[in-house]
Amino acid sequence: MHTKASSDGVSSIDEIVRSARNKHLDGFAVTDHNLRMEMEKAFNLSSETGLLVIPGVEVTTSSGHLIVLAPQRDFSAGVPFLEAVSTALSEGSIVLIPHPTDPLSHGVGVSVVESSLPYDLPLEVMNASTLHKYNISALELADRLQLAKLGGSDAHWAPAVGDAFTLVEARKCSMEAVFDAVKSGQTKSQGRETQFTTTVQSVIRKLIKRVKL
């Protein structure tokens, strides 16, 4: 999910935490656009809130969006896709491909996903902010390529947090255990697309934010 630190995010961390609790989530990942959350901040938030807060970043690569969890560095916008993947994995980060078949949300597309097969990257097949047809095509792609499946709200406004999510079969609620489960494919995408009225209200708030800037 995105906080107001993203250009199109409108909610604070406190608002996101409240929404995550209301949706009975065990935790969430913060993936602001081209702006990584520091590990120390995520650790402190986890201690303060009792939720597992995973730091991340949504990188705008030359081919489209890529999510890096527990990033160890900043990535420049426009970095080559496979370069970002290789670098992040070599540094111990988790890498996944969000909304892969959605051209409206900078999805990387089928050919780029296929080019990344040696890295066996999980695909987001249920994105609450994406049109249903693109979630279906992402699911079909993951099935065809036998890739792990993830879900995410891609929320830019707190009420949308947890509309879609990933069920992780981990031994405990810790970042290490969750990452081990993702690497071994012990995940299931869950949830639904965000309701139209919520999406409209989110868009209005984004527009208001841009006008104020």
N, C-alpha and C positions, 0 to 999 in steps of 0.2 A: 504494500500500500504506500501511498504518497502522503507526505505531510505538507504543510504550507511552505516548507523550504523549497519544494518543487515549484516551478513557474506556474503550474496549473493545479497545484494542491491548495486546499483552502482550510484544512483543519490542523489544530495543534496536536502535539503528542498526547496531552491530557485528554482531549476530546476523543482521540483514537483509542486510548486505553479504556475509557468509559464504554465506548461502543463495543470493544473486544470483550469486555466483561459481560455486557448485556447479551452478547451473542454466544456466551459460554465457550469462548476460544481459550486454549491453553497458552497461546502466544501469537505473535505476528512478526512479519519481516518488513522493515522499512526500506523501500527501494526508490528513493528520490532520483529524479532525472540527473544523471551525470554529477551527482553529489553524494558521496558515500558517508554513511554514519560511522563514526569511530567506534571501535570495539569497546573502549572504556565507557563511552556514553551508553551503549546498549547494555553492558554489564550492570551499570548503575541503575538503569531503568528497570531491568529485570529484578534487581534486589529491592527496589522501591515499590514495585507494583505487584510482584509475585507472578508476573507473566513472563514467558520466555520471549525476550525481544531480540530478534536476529538482525544484525546490521547488514545492509546491502546497498546496492546501487543499480539503477537501470541505465545501462550504458547505451548511448546512441552510436552504434558502429557504422561503418561504411555501408553495411547491408541492411541495417535495421536494429531493433532493440534486442538487448541481451541482458539478463539479470545475473549479477554476481553476488553471492552471499558470503559474508565475512571477507570482504575485499581487503587486500593488503596494500593497495596503492590506488591512486587516482588514474582514471582512463580518460584520455582526450576524446572529445566528440569527434566522430569520423574515423576512429581507429579501425583498421581492418578487422573484420569479424573473427577470422580464425586466429589472428594474432592475439586478440583479447582473450579468446577461449584458452589458447595454449598458455598464455602468461598467467591467467587467473588460476588455472588448474595446477600449474607448476608451483604456485605459492600456497596451495592447500585450500583454495576457495571452492565453493560449490557453484557450478554454472548451470543455468537452465535457460531454455528459449521460451519467452512469453508470446502469447497470441501469434503463433508462427505463421498462420495463413491469412491473417487480417491485414490487408494493405492499408486500411484506414488508420491503423494504430502502429504503423511502421513495423509490421511483421516481416521477418526476413525472407519468407517464401520457401517453397518446397525444395528448390535446388540447393539453397544454402543449408537447409536442414540436412539434406542428403550429403553435402560436402563435409558435414561435421560428424558423420556416423562413426569414424574411428574414435571419437571422444565419448560416444554413447551418452549424449546429453538428454536429460529429461525434457519433455515437452509439456507446456501448459495447455491442457485440452479443455479446461473449463475456466474461462475468464469472464467474470461477472460484468465487465464493462464492454465486452465484445458482442457483436451480433451473433445470434444463435447459429446461423449457417457457417460462420467461421469457427465456432467451437466444434461443430460437427466435422468439418473438414480437418481440423487439428486432431480430433480423436481418431479419425480414419487414417491419418498420416502416422500417428503414434502406433496404431495397430499394425499397419503395413510394415513399418520399420522396426517394430518390437522395441519401442522405447518406453521408459517409465513415464507415468502420467501424473501431472500435478494440477491443482486448481488454485485460483487466487482471485481475490476481489478486485485487484487493480484499483482500489478505492482512492478517489481524490477528495472525498468528503466523508467524514466520520460515519454517517448513517449507513453507508454502503459497505463498511468494514464487515467481513465475514459472510457476505452474500454467497461467495464461493470460497472454498478453502481446500486444503489438503489434509486428508486423514493419514497420519504417519504412524506406522506400527513400530514404535521405538521402545527400547527397554526402559527408558525413563524420559522425563521432560527436561532434556538438556540439549544444548547446541550440538555437542559431540554425538550424542545418541541419535538426534534427528538427522544429522548429516550422514551418519553411518547407514541409517535406514533409507535415506534418499539414494545414496550410492548403490545400495543393494536392491533398489526398486520396490521397497516395502511401502508403497504409497498408493492412495486412491484419491481421485478428484471427486469433490462433493459440492453440493450447493446448486445455485441457479444464477441466471442473469439478473442484474439489478433491475428493479421495477422502473418503468418508464418515468413515473412521476419523480422518483428519486434522482434519476439521471438528469431530468430537466432542471431540477433545483440545483444540482451540482454544477451544471453548465452555467446557470445564471450567476452563481457565486464565483465561478472562474472569471466570467466576463466582468463582474464588478471589481474583482481583484485587479484585473488588467487595466481597467479604467483608472483605478486609484494609483497604479504604478505610473 
